């Protein structure tokens, strides 16, 4: 699979991968609860934490047209892309701001719903992040989180270079302070954050890449991570892999994406905490 050069203004392969996330495929567990809340209160206020380029946030804004979504991310540099997605979608009931999940710049009990997706897996003290999300959520509202469980990832065909990539990803995530088993720890983290067990609903779903387009999107993002940018530099700096090994992994992803029987899946943990 050829790697075309990225044109100016064209989103990266990583951005394309992240922006494939939607309310429907990344927050389906939350939809019934959201719809029920909207029936009672059409003008819901929602905080989306760690929104990235905002594809899920925009979906939430569409889902509550009489309400308002504030989407925040630690990386201020991603916000212009999120604003562009919102503009292209014709969404006006959304505000995008820079903020840290551990120090949210909002008063207590500010939002009816507080949500995050693939955020807690990357932080050292997830219960503290959930505790802060609970703080800004109104009594009667709820906090929702969905996190991958990298340790459950399964792939076919089982190419040795891709198995090495999995192990490298786990090591890299842990070295950066993340947790590779976040999905299965969500319930425990919620309880550590002070939630009452009877007020927490836990579930699992699966991310699956099986169609040609899904596989190409995934493989392009992985090869982009491996072939350039901060991830490659960090891997080399930390001595986690040699140049030749990294290139072998990138080539394996390109090969994997072209195979008819190729498939990848990972469990995703989900919680809803009723405030």
C-alpha positions in Angstrom: 0.0 0.0 0.0 1.6 3.3 -1.1 1.9 6.1 1.3 0.9 9.3 -0.6 2.3 12.5 0.6 0.0 14.6 2.8 -1.3 17.7 0.9 -1.4 21.0 2.7 -4.6 21.3 4.6 -5.3 17.6 4.2 -5.9 15.7 7.5 -3.3 13.2 8.5 -4.0 9.4 8.5 -4.2 9.6 12.3 -6.8 12.4 12.1 -8.8 10.4 9.6 -8.7 7.4 11.9 -9.8 9.4 15.0 -12.5 11.3 13.0 -14.1 8.0 12.0 -15.3 7.9 15.6 -19.0 8.9 16.0 -21.7 8.9 18.6 -23.1 5.8 16.9 -19.9 3.7 16.9 -18.2 5.1 20.0 -21.0 6.0 22.4 -23.8 3.6 21.5 -24.0 2.6 25.1 -24.9 6.1 26.0 -27.6 6.8 23.4 -30.7 5.4 25.3 -29.7 7.3 28.5 -29.1 10.5 26.4 -32.5 10.2 24.7 -34.3 9.7 28.0 -32.6 12.7 29.5 -33.4 14.8 26.5 -37.1 13.9 26.7 -37.2 15.3 30.3 -34.9 18.3 29.6 -34.4 19.3 25.9 -31.9 22.0 26.8 -29.3 19.7 28.2 -25.8 20.9 29.0 -23.0 18.5 28.1 -19.2 18.5 28.7 -17.1 16.3 26.4 -13.6 15.8 27.9 -10.6 15.0 25.7 -12.6 15.7 22.6 -9.7 15.7 20.2 -10.8 16.8 16.7 -14.4 16.7 17.9 -16.1 14.1 15.7 -18.0 12.6 18.7 -18.6 16.1 20.2 -20.2 17.3 17.0 -22.5 14.2 17.0 -23.6 15.0 20.6 -24.4 18.6 19.5 -26.6 17.3 16.7 -28.3 14.9 19.2 -29.3 17.7 21.5 -30.1 20.6 19.2 -31.8 22.5 22.0 -29.0 21.9 24.3 -25.3 22.9 24.4 -22.0 21.0 24.3 -18.7 22.3 25.6 -15.9 20.2 24.2 -12.4 20.5 25.8 -9.0 19.0 25.1 -5.6 19.5 26.7 -4.0 20.0 23.3 -5.0 23.5 22.2 -3.5 22.7 18.8 -6.3 20.3 17.9 -9.1 22.8 18.5 -8.9 24.5 15.1 -9.5 21.2 13.4 -12.5 20.5 15.8 -13.9 24.0 15.0 -13.7 23.2 11.3 -15.5 19.9 11.7 -18.3 21.7 13.6 -18.5 24.4 10.9 -18.7 21.8 8.2 -21.5 20.0 10.0 -23.4 23.2 10.5 -23.4 22.8 14.2 -23.6 26.0 16.3 -24.6 24.7 19.7 -21.0 23.7 20.6 -18.1 25.5 22.2 -14.5 24.3 22.0 -12.0 25.1 24.7 -8.6 24.1 26.0 -8.8 22.4 29.4 -7.2 19.8 31.6 -9.3 16.9 32.9 -7.7 17.2 36.3 -8.5 20.9 36.6 -11.7 21.6 34.7 -12.4 25.3 34.6 -16.1 25.0 35.6 -18.1 25.5 38.7 -19.4 22.5 40.7 -22.6 21.0 39.2 -22.3 22.8 35.9 -23.4 20.0 33.4 -26.2 17.5 33.0 -23.8 15.1 31.3 -20.1 14.7 31.4 -18.4 12.4 28.9 -15.0 11.1 27.9 -13.8 8.6 25.3 -10.3 7.1 25.2 -9.0 9.6 27.8 -8.6 7.6 31.1 -6.4 5.0 29.4 -3.7 7.7 28.9 -3.6 9.1 32.4 -1.8 8.0 35.6 -4.6 8.6 38.1 -7.9 7.8 36.4 -10.0 7.9 39.6 -8.9 11.6 40.1 -10.0 12.4 36.6 -13.4 10.8 37.2 -13.7 12.6 40.5 -13.2 15.9 38.7 -15.8 14.9 36.1 -18.2 14.1 38.8 -17.6 17.4 40.5 -18.8 19.4 37.5 -21.8 17.2 36.9 -25.2 18.2 38.4 -27.1 16.0 40.9 -29.4 13.9 38.8 -27.0 14.0 35.9 -24.4 11.4 34.9 -20.8 10.8 33.9 -20.1 8.4 31.0 -16.7 7.0 29.9 -15.6 4.5 27.3 -12.0 3.1 27.2 -10.2 0.6 25.2 -8.7 -2.5 26.7 -5.5 -2.9 24.7 -4.7 -6.2 26.4 -7.7 -7.8 24.7 -6.6 -6.8 21.2 -6.8 -9.8 18.7 -5.6 -9.8 15.1 -5.6 -12.2 12.2 -3.3 -13.1 10.4 -0.9 -13.3 13.4 2.1 -11.8 11.7 5.2 -11.8 14.0 5.9 -8.1 13.3 2.3 -7.1 14.3 2.6 -9.1 17.5 5.8 -7.1 18.2 3.9 -3.9 17.4 1.2 -4.8 20.0 3.9 -5.5 22.7 5.6 -2.2 21.7 2.4 -0.3 22.0 1.7 -1.6 25.4 5.2 -0.8 26.6 5.1 2.7 25.0 1.7 3.4 26.6 2.9 2.3 30.1 6.1 4.3 29.7 4.0 7.4 29.0 1.9 6.8 32.2 -1.0 5.1 30.5 -2.9 1.8 31.3 -3.3 -0.9 28.7 -6.1 -2.6 30.6 -8.3 0.5 31.1 -11.5 -1.0 29.8 -11.7 -3.6 32.5 -10.7 -1.2 35.3 -13.4 1.5 34.7 -15.8 0.1 37.3 -13.0 -0.1 39.9 -11.9 3.5 39.0 -15.5 4.7 39.4 -15.7 3.3 42.9 -12.3 4.7 43.8 -13.6 8.1 42.6 -16.4 7.8 45.2 -19.3 6.5 43.1 -21.8 4.2 44.8 -21.9 0.8 43.3 -25.6 0.7 42.7 -25.3 4.0 40.7 -22.8 2.6 38.2 -23.8 0.7 35.1 -20.9 -1.1 33.4 -20.8 -2.8 30.0 -18.5 -3.9 27.2 -18.6 -3.5 23.4 -16.1 -4.2 20.6 -14.2 -2.2 18.1 -13.8 -4.2 14.9 -11.8 -3.5 11.8 -12.8 -5.9 9.0 -13.9 -4.0 5.8 -11.3 -2.9 3.3 -11.9 0.7 4.2 -11.7 0.1 7.9 -8.5 -1.8 7.5 -6.9 0.7 5.3 -7.8 3.6 7.7 -6.3 1.7 10.6 -3.2 0.6 8.8 -2.5 4.0 7.4 -2.7 5.5 10.9 -0.4 2.9 12.4 2.2 3.3 9.6 2.1 7.0 10.0 2.8 6.6 13.7 5.7 4.3 13.0 7.3 6.1 10.0 7.4 9.6 11.3 6.7 12.1 14.0 7.0 12.0 17.8 6.1 8.3 18.3 9.0 7.0 16.2 11.4 9.5 17.8 10.2 8.5 21.3 10.5 4.8 20.6 14.1 5.2 19.3 15.0 7.6 22.2 13.7 5.1 24.8 15.4 2.2 23.1 12.2 0.3 22.7 12.9 -0.8 19.1 15.5 -0.4 16.4 14.9 1.4 13.1 14.8 -1.8 11.2 12.2 -3.3 13.5 10.0 -0.2 13.3 10.1 -0.3 9.5 9.3 -4.0 9.5 6.2 -3.3 11.6 5.0 -0.5 9.2 5.5 -2.9 6.2 3.5 -5.6 8.0 0.5 -3.2 8.6 0.6 -2.4 4.9 0.6 -6.1 4.0 -2.1 -6.9 6.6 -4.5 -4.3 5.1 -4.5 -5.9 1.7 -5.4 -9.4 2.9 -9.0 -10.5 2.5 -9.1 -12.5 5.8 -7.4 -9.8 7.9 -9.4 -8.6 10.9 -8.7 -6.8 14.2 -10.8 -6.3 17.2 -10.5 -5.0 20.8 -12.9 -4.9 23.8 -14.0 -1.5 25.0 -15.2 -1.0 28.6 -18.0 1.5 29.3 -19.5 3.0 32.5 -22.3 5.4 33.3 -22.2 6.9 36.8 -25.5 8.4 38.0 -24.8 11.4 40.1 
